[in-house]
């Protein structure tokens, strides 16, 4: 086959263009820090990158869920501490009012404070986090308690699904709420309203008022049990948080090995390609300079 000057020139230009394109790829890798900037450059890397990035995004979403879970748990724990304080104050008032030295007016004054503390318990039972009622179970859009004008307190939330859960990993849900009736149950408010009535009406004896102490102690035990259960859930969330951090580290490292450019290797290849490109230009300049006139001479 006869090789013409035009064929040599075209072949040279095609090779120089290819080398220049490869040189541009290496420069792009150094600038972006990634092996590829388009899927067409390496479909395998691009496909695997989508899968690895999805894994990282899943872990990050679960980490955000864990952060929200901490808000619920911390708010629930704070509310239970205030419930405990309120019940202890009610117990203190009851104990003082049960003595025979207390007059009817003093007991009535204690009854007024008990009434205020009952209202505070209703407020605590309707605690919200981000617009959601944390003691209402799955019915978090509605308050747990309602207090009528006569002081009667009733549960108004739908408790058919008492648990509120969050997803913390694929297929794993953790319940993060205090069960609605574990603390704020009907018996609590019935007992407290009866105590308030006994104090304010002034007809109850010291022993009758003293009998309420056992009831209050029972409700204090319920608060302690709820706090212990909440602590166990917090410990599990802590373990889950650590596990997710490890998963993210592993997933990020795998994604990095698949997508990120090796700077040292890329710089070496860039320099090699630069030398090849410069040599191609030098040789090409000599070939293209030769013409038919040169041969005639």
C-alpha positions in Angstrom: 0.0 0.0 0.0 1.3 3.4 -1.0 1.7 5.8 2.0 1.2 9.4 1.0 2.2 12.5 2.7 -1.5 13.3 3.4 -2.0 10.0 5.1 1.0 10.5 7.3 -0.2 14.0 8.3 -3.7 12.9 9.0 -2.5 9.9 11.1 -0.1 12.2 13.0 -2.9 14.8 13.7 -5.2 12.0 14.9 -2.6 10.6 17.3 -1.7 14.1 18.6 -5.3 14.9 19.2 -5.8 11.6 21.1 -2.7 12.3 23.2 -3.9 15.8 23.9 -7.3 14.5 25.0 -5.6 12.1 27.4 -3.5 15.0 28.7 -6.8 16.9 29.3 -8.2 13.9 31.2 -5.3 13.8 33.6 -5.5 17.6 34.2 -9.2 17.2 34.8 -8.5 14.5 37.4 -6.1 16.7 39.3 -8.5 19.7 39.2 -11.6 17.7 40.3 -9.9 15.1 42.4 -12.1 12.4 40.7 -11.1 9.7 38.3 -14.0 10.5 35.9 -16.2 13.5 35.3 -18.5 11.8 32.8 -20.0 8.3 33.0 -18.7 7.6 29.4 -15.1 7.9 30.6 -15.5 4.7 32.7 -19.0 3.2 32.9 -17.9 0.6 35.5 -16.6 3.3 37.9 -19.7 5.4 37.3 -22.1 2.5 38.0 -20.3 1.4 41.1 -20.1 5.0 42.3 -23.9 5.3 42.2 -24.3 2.2 44.4 -21.6 3.4 46.9 -23.1 6.9 47.0 -26.5 5.5 47.7 -25.1 3.6 50.6 -23.5 6.7 52.1 -26.8 8.7 51.6 -28.7 6.0 53.4 -26.3 6.1 56.4 -26.5 9.9 56.5 -30.3 9.8 56.5 -30.3 7.3 59.4 -27.9 9.6 61.2 -30.4 12.4 60.9 -33.1 10.1 62.2 -30.9 9.3 65.2 -30.4 13.1 65.8 -34.2 13.5 65.8 -34.5 10.6 68.2 -32.1 12.3 70.6 -34.4 15.3 70.6 -37.4 13.2 71.6 -35.4 11.2 74.2 -33.9 14.3 75.8 -37.2 16.2 75.8 -38.9 13.2 77.3 -36.3 12.9 80.0 -36.5 16.6 80.9 -40.3 16.4 81.1 -40.2 13.3 83.3 -37.8 15.1 85.7 -40.2 17.9 86.0 -43.1 15.4 86.6 -41.0 13.9 89.3 -40.4 17.3 90.9 -44.1 18.2 90.7 -45.2 14.9 92.3 -42.6 15.2 95.0 -43.9 18.7 95.8 -47.4 17.4 95.9 -46.2 14.6 98.3 -44.5 17.2 100.5 -47.7 19.3 100.6 -49.8 16.2 101.4 -47.5 15.1 104.2 -47.6 18.6 105.8 -51.4 18.9 105.4 -51.9 15.4 107.0 -50.8 16.7 110.4 -53.5 17.7 112.8 -51.8 21.1 113.4 -52.9 22.2 109.9 -56.0 24.4 109.9 -58.7 24.2 107.2 -57.4 27.4 105.6 -53.9 26.0 105.4 -55.1 22.8 103.8 -57.2 24.9 101.3 -54.0 26.9 100.4 -52.2 23.6 99.9 -55.1 22.5 97.7 -54.7 25.6 95.5 -51.0 24.8 94.9 -51.9 21.1 94.2 -54.4 22.4 91.6 -51.6 24.5 89.9 -49.3 21.5 90.0 -52.0 19.3 88.3 -52.2 21.9 85.5 -48.5 21.8 85.2 -48.6 18.0 84.8 -51.2 18.4 82.0 -48.8 20.9 80.3 -45.9 18.4 80.7 -48.1 15.6 79.3 -48.6 17.8 76.2 -44.9 18.5 75.6 -44.1 19.1 72.0 -40.9 18.7 69.9 -41.0 20.1 66.4 -44.7 20.4 66.5 -45.2 16.8 67.6 -46.6 15.7 70.9 -44.0 13.3 72.4 -46.3 11.5 74.9 -49.1 10.8 72.4 -47.6 7.7 70.8 -48.1 7.5 67.0 -50.9 10.1 67.3 -48.2 12.7 67.7 -50.2 15.3 65.8 -52.7 15.6 68.7 -52.2 16.4 72.4 -52.4 13.6 74.9 -54.4 15.4 77.6 -57.3 17.8 77.9 -58.5 19.5 81.1 -62.1 20.5 81.5 -63.2 23.7 83.3 -64.1 21.6 86.4 -60.5 20.4 86.5 -61.2 16.9 85.2 -58.3 15.6 83.1 -58.9 13.1 80.3 -56.8 11.4 77.6 -57.9 12.6 74.1 -55.1 11.2 71.9 -55.7 8.0 69.9 -53.7 5.4 71.8 -54.5 2.4 69.5 -50.8 2.6 68.4 -48.9 3.7 71.6 -45.4 3.4 70.1 -43.5 6.0 68.1 -40.6 4.5 66.2 -37.8 5.8 63.9 -35.8 3.9 61.3 -32.2 3.7 62.3 -31.0 1.2 59.7 -32.3 -1.0 56.9 -35.3 -2.9 58.4 -34.6 -1.7 62.0 -37.0 0.5 63.9 -36.5 1.7 67.5 -39.3 2.9 69.7 -38.2 6.2 71.2 -41.2 7.4 73.2 -42.5 6.9 76.7 -45.7 4.9 76.5 -48.6 7.4 76.8 -50.2 5.8 79.8 -47.0 4.8 81.6 -47.1 8.1 83.6 -50.0 10.3 82.4 -52.8 7.8 83.1 -56.3 8.4 84.2 -55.6 7.0 87.7 -53.0 9.7 88.3 -55.3 12.6 87.7 -58.2 10.9 89.5 -56.0 10.5 92.6 -54.7 14.1 92.4 -58.1 15.6 91.9 -59.5 13.7 94.9 -56.5 14.9 96.9 -57.2 18.5 95.8 -60.9 18.0 96.8 -60.0 16.7 100.2 -57.7 19.6 100.9 -60.0 22.4 99.6 -63.3 21.2 101.1 -61.8 21.0 104.6 -63.9 17.9 105.7 -61.2 15.3 105.3 -59.2 14.2 108.4 -55.5 14.1 108.6 -55.5 10.3 108.2 -57.6 10.5 105.1 -55.2 13.0 103.6 -52.3 10.9 104.7 -53.7 7.9 102.7 -52.9 9.8 99.5 -49.2 9.4 100.2 -49.3 5.8 99.1 -51.0 6.7 95.9 -48.4 9.4 95.2 -45.6 7.0 95.9 -47.1 4.6 93.4 -47.1 7.3 90.7 -43.6 8.3 91.6 -42.6 4.7 91.0 -44.3 4.8 87.6 -42.2 7.9 86.7 -39.0 6.1 87.9 -39.8 3.1 85.7 -40.5 5.3 82.7 -37.2 7.1 83.3 -35.3 3.7 83.5 -37.0 2.6 80.2 -36.1 5.9 78.6 -32.4 5.4 79.7 -32.3 2.0 78.2 -33.6 3.4 74.9 -31.0 6.2 75.0 -28.3 3.6 75.5 -29.4 1.7 72.4 -29.5 4.9 70.4 -26.0 5.6 71.5 -24.9 2.2 70.3 -26.7 2.8 67.0 -25.1 6.2 66.6 -21.6 4.6 66.9 -22.5 1.8 64.5 -23.7 4.3 61.9 -20.5 6.3 62.3 -18.5 3.2 61.5 -20.7 2.3 58.6 -20.3 5.8 57.1 -16.5 5.6 57.5 -16.4 2.2 55.7 -18.9 3.3 52.9 -17.0 6.6 52.4 -13.7 4.9 52.1 -15.0 2.4 49.6 -16.6 5.2 47.6 -13.3 7.2 47.7 -11.3 4.3 46.4 -13.7 3.9 43.6 -14.0 7.6 42.6 -11.1 9.6 43.9 -8.0 10.1 41.8 -4.6 9.1 43.1 -2.8 12.4 43.0 0.7 11.0 43.0 -0.1 8.5 40.2 -2.0 11.1 38.2 0.8 13.6 38.4 3.3 11.0 37.1 1.0 10.0 34.3 0.4 13.6 33.4 4.1 14.3 33.2 4.6 11.2 31.0 1.8 12.2 28.7 3.1 15.7 28.5 6.5 14.3 27.4 4.8 12.1 24.8 2.8 15.0 23.5 5.8 17.2 23.2 7.7 14.5 21.3 4.7 14.0 19.0 4.7 17.7 18.2 8.4 17.7 17.6 8.3 14.7 15.2 5.2 16.0 13.6 6.8 19.3 12.8 9.5 17.6 10.9 7.2 15.3 8.9 4.7 18.0 8.0 7.5 20.3 6.8 8.5 17.8 4.1 6.7 18.6 0.8 7.0 17.5 -2.9 9.4 20.4 -3.6 11.7 18.9 -0.9 11.8 15.6 -2.8 12.4 17.3 -6.2 15.4 19.1 -4.7 
